Amino acid sequence: MKRLNGVHLSHRKHTEDHLTELFPTPKSVQIPMQMHIGAPCKPLVKIGDYVTVGQKIGEPLGEFSVPIHSSVSGTVTEIVDFRAPNGSLIPSLVIVSDGEQAFCPDLAPPEIHSKEDLVAAARESGCVGLGGAGFPTHIKLAAKQPIDTLVINAAECEPFITSDCRQIMEFPEDIIQGIQLVMKHLHIKSCRIGIEENKPAAIKRLADCCRNLEHIEVRVLPALYPQGAEKVIVYHTTGRIVPEGKLTADVGVLVLNVSTCAFLYQYTQTGIPLTQRRVTVDGDAVGRPCNLMVHIGTSIRDILAYAQYDPDQVKQLMLGGPMMGVSLPSPDMPLCKQHNAVLAFTKTKQIIPTACIRCGKCMDACPMNLMPMELERAYRAKDSGALEEYRLHLCISCGCCSFVCPAKRPLTESMLLAKNFLLDSAKKGESKE
Amino acid sequence: MKQLHISPAPHERRPMTTMQIMLRVFIALLPAAVVGCLTFGIRAAVVIAVCILSSMFFEFLCRILMKRPQTITDLSAAVTGLLLGMNLPVDIPFWQAVVGSFVAIVVTKQLFGGLGQNFANPAIVARIVLLVSFQESMTTWRMPHSDAIASATPLVSNEASYLDLLLGNTAGCIGETCAIALILGGVYLLVRGIISPAAPIGFIGTFAICTFLAGNDPLYQVLSGGLLLGAIFMATDYVTTPITKSGKLLFGIGCGALTFCIRQFGGYPEGVSFSILLMNLLVPYLDRMTKTKPFGAMPHRKEAKSHE
């Protein structure tokens, strides 16, 4: 089997041996009404209301939306518009904690007897993909297509991030139980756990847990970024190619992040929705790199302070890994469900692009085998025909092309701009007609 | 906390730059250039220096006149100058060498928009312009290690031994004679991942097979003239050759076949420059012919569009 392209990165997984610490209950949290791909939620509480841990405070609007729950017990003091790093304004609730962490009395483990039960439970739990994309899990579970293989994504291919690795090291049983839960109710015959070879301890832990389970197989994959990209891990674990415009479900595969899978099992046991998550805090501006179990909505500033960062030295803040993460204008924003890492750096590099020399390194690095230099050229010429001809829509924004470019051209950025350009021109075309 | 730096993902870059690539090409060319200087004496070194310095000067001047960012530090002009110098006979008048640099940098490269935009290899165009303009000085060769004028290059005389060809102990352009040094430079570039072997293999392979079929000595033909210099260093120029591996291979095959035709049937003893120039012109077509097949791409575009 041919291996897809990718790039070798310096892993810098400093926190892989650090036991996850419980982050103390914050004095207040700010919970955005949108922490998933899909429509924002409608707030269910008013200013002055008392809320408890796990209480539903955001009602989903639309199929793709999942409910949002309070991560602390306390009083709603404010509803503010929160400016997300992508620029959109999201209403969010500010809840001042009373320190009690009283659980919502309505919480109870769901009873699951069928696929429909599981889908409903996944939605009620507020579960989204914990690997970074924030795709609602219930949509994946509800796929109509026949699914025969479950792929568990434990690749964790971005540098620094170890939150999935710590999940495996600390609670491997949850993962296995989660796998069995999903396999049972979705009638899936086999499961493959894809993990990069740079985590030998986690591989051993998983292999030990799966020893007597013949339907679950651990696939050790080369540490080649972006191994954890959905289409890439599906191909490398099952050999199946997701065709253009199709989903993994169309080739009979369901992909779940390893932490997402473990959370699903936890939810079926405790009934406590997604109010906490594990997050890696690292970077050279952080004095004590660590993994933390953090309440959703905790301020990034508090998280960084806990990890003893140096506020005067920080030049760049990132949510997520250095390849696909977003850089933050300020630490005063909440940690959301999909954020698996907070990184703080003291150095930044001014990147000055120079002319493309047609070396083709971007093409050799692209896991989707695209030609980024041609796409960039087509975008600059605003040539929508060429953008489609070179299959812009197959770009997964992994960042490999920009990473390798010796001329430091902003290729990945151009792909994103080009996608928006195509959307805009499609809209214009419609409005003209 | 001061103003935080905002950048689009990815926030990390591989350290390799255009300048470092050019520097490696420059280093790879040095062995052959040094052998050329040792073979043909101090004037060879002066010719090369004149070419490099005038090329860099023209690059510098053009960027100022065109009010564009200065690109002299990317070393591409230095590589062009070195390549040009290596493609000239040792006794060429210096002013002609400067004309060559002018043609390479100003006419072929900067007037088309600078590095990355030139449709043909600057050093090749310069060599061809000099060859047709100053035929006498471009075809007057010197014997190795002496001041005597050589009657002909080994391509014409057919009298050199393999050992002489390998060691560069023959008449010819400054940088094209020593096969060992050229191959050494090529291996360095291959190991460093700067060039792909597709174009040189296609070039040399096709040429050798054609020569063999025509009843000539393929090894002798490959080792003599500018074939190795062209195949290893000019048919692998990023800007003026196709991007994909299959495109590069086709490019090399075309170069090899054309070189054979010119050497065998044409009026010039040497055909490497012309064949590379002609193939340079085909690069946009080769690029389109050899587009990559994206992962999961379906043949029918409309089907995919309707799904979105």
Interface residues (C-beta under 8 A of the other chain):
Chain A: L4 V7 L9 P159 K231 Y235 I241 V242 P243 E244 G245 K246 P311 D312 V314 K315 Q316 L317 M318 P322 M323 M324 G325 V326 S327 L328 P329 S330 P331 T348 K349 I351 T354 A355 C356 I357 R358 C359 G360 M363 P367 M368 N369 L370 M371 M373 E374 E388 E389 Y390 R391 H393 L394 S397 G399 C400 S402 F403 V404 C405 P406 A407 K408 P410 T412 E413 L416
Chain B: M1 K2 L4 H5 I6 S7 P8 A9 P10 H11 E12 R13 R14 M16 T17 T18 Q20 I21 T71 D74 S76 G114 L115 G116 Q117 Y238 V239 I243 T244 D287 K291 T292 K293 P294 F295 G296 A297 M298 R301 E303 A304 K305 H307 E308
